[in-house]
Structure formats: structure tokens, C-alpha cells
Amino acid sequence: MRKSEHEAFMQAAIEEARKGLAAGGVPTGCVVVRDGEIIGRGHNQRIQQDSVIKHAEMDALEKAGRLRAVEYQKCTLYTTLSPCPMCSGAIRLYGIRNIVIGENKTFQGDELLLRSEGISLTILNNSDCINLMNKFIQQHPEIWHEDIGE
């Protein structure tokens, strides 16, 4: 996939992160892409829905709907933040082979485990993703620590 396509899909994930922030939640976003088309969008909704599992990746996967494993294997997941162990588990369960990560400076999830299973990770270290998270962490450290399980 060309760099410009990665950037366009990451911008869609960043839009989701901003939606989450505007609604009072953690600014993480995700899109699931198959054959060059977004089939699922989501943002962190743990605060908004009083949920223990509604990270951006989980929301986007849910909105992509029920797919056969072979369909998930054709997908690329674009997420603004490195996937946590819970989201990495869902990625592994459904056989998603490609992940584009907006940033892993504020939080590095289960990247070693994902790579060890042959999953391709592209880290963009996108300044918008980094700035959104740094500002949020500074303003809401207690929510941030709860979100990442600390």
C-alpha cells in the first residue's frame, strides 16, 4: 500500500479519535480496511458507555460486523495507538495480518507478541496522534491509567 493511502486511512482513524475526545472519552480511533474501503470505524467509548472493553479497535471490529476469518485476513487495521493486550487478542483471534499504528510513544502495546505471530506492523509516529494522547494524558492521568490497566 502506498504511503498516501496509509495517511488517508490514518486520518480517518484520527477523526474517530477526535470524536471520542469531543464526547468526553479517550482520544483513540481505529478503522478497519478491506480492499481499499473502510468497513468499520470506531473510537474509545469506555467512558461514554461505562464499558470495560470498548477500546477503539474493539469498537471498529464490532462495527465491521460478523465476517468469516478469511475476510478478516484481508483487512488492515489502522489504529491511532499501539494495541493493548485485549485488542491484540482480538486482532490475533480474527487473523488480521496488517496493522498500521499511529504512534507508540505514549503507550507500546503487545507489538512483540503480534510480530512474533507474523503480523506486519507499520509504525507511523504521527504527530497528531502523539499530540492528542500527550495532551489527554496530561489533562486526565487517572482516566488514562484506568484505560491502559494500571
Residue pairs with C-beta under 8 A, 6 or more apart in sequence:
1 76
5 36
6 78
6 100
6 122
6 124
9 31
9 33
9 38
9 76
9 78
9 100
10 78
10 80
10 100
10 102
10 124
10 126
10 129
12 29
12 31
12 38
12 41
12 78
13 29
13 30
13 31
13 56
13 78
13 79
13 80
13 102
14 29
14 80
14 102
14 126
14 128
14 129
14 132
15 29
16 29
16 30
16 31
16 41
16 42
16 43
16 56
16 60
16 80
17 27
17 28
17 29
17 43
17 44
17 56
17 80
17 129
17 132
18 27
18 29
18 132
19 29
19 43
20 26
20 27
20 28
20 29
20 43
20 44
20 45
20 48
20 56
21 27
21 132
21 136
23 45
23 48
24 47
24 48
25 43
25 44
25 45
25 46
25 47
25 48
26 44
26 46
26 47
26 136
26 140
26 143
26 144
26 147
27 43
27 44
27 80
27 132
27 133
27 136
28 43
28 44
28 55
28 56
28 79
28 80
28 81
28 133
29 41
29 42
29 43
29 44
29 56
29 79
29 80
30 40
30 41
30 42
30 43
30 56
30 57
30 59
30 60
30 77
30 78
30 79
30 80
31 38
31 40
31 41
31 42
31 60
31 77
31 78
32 38
32 39
32 40
32 41
32 60
32 61
32 63
32 64
32 75
32 76
32 77
32 78
32 96
33 39
33 75
33 76
33 77
33 78
34 71
34 74
34 75
34 76
35 74
39 64
39 65
39 75
40 60
40 61
40 62
40 63
40 64
40 65
41 60
41 63
42 56
42 57
42 58
42 59
42 60
42 61
42 62
42 63
43 56
43 59
44 54
44 55
44 56
44 59
44 147
45 51
45 54
45 59
46 52
46 53
46 54
46 55
46 146
46 147
47 143
48 54
53 86
55 84
55 86
55 87
55 147
56 79
56 80
56 81
56 87
57 77
57 79
57 83
57 87
57 90
57 91
58 86
58 87
58 90
60 77
60 79
61 90
61 94
64 75
67 94
69 94
69 95
72 94
72 95
72 96
73 95
73 96
73 97
75 96
75 98
76 96
76 98
76 99
76 100
77 91
77 96
77 98
77 99
77 100
78 99
78 100
78 102
79 87
79 99
79 100
79 101
79 102
80 101
80 102
80 103
80 126
80 129
80 132
80 133
81 101
81 102
81 103
81 104
81 106
81 107
81 109
81 129
81 133
82 101
82 103
82 104
82 107
82 108
82 109
82 111
82 123
83 91
83 99
83 101
83 109
83 110
83 111
83 114
84 107
84 109
84 110
84 148
84 149
85 109
85 110
85 149
87 109
88 109
88 110
88 113
88 114
91 99
91 114
91 119
92 113
92 114
92 117
92 119
96 119
97 118
97 119
97 120
98 119
98 120
98 122
99 114
99 119
99 120
99 121
99 122
100 121
100 122
100 124
101 111
101 121
101 122
101 123
101 124
102 124
102 125
102 126
102 128
102 129
103 123
103 124
103 125
103 126
103 129
103 130
103 133
104 111
104 123
104 125
105 125
105 130
106 130
106 133
106 134
106 137
107 133
107 148
111 121
114 121
115 121
136 144
137 144
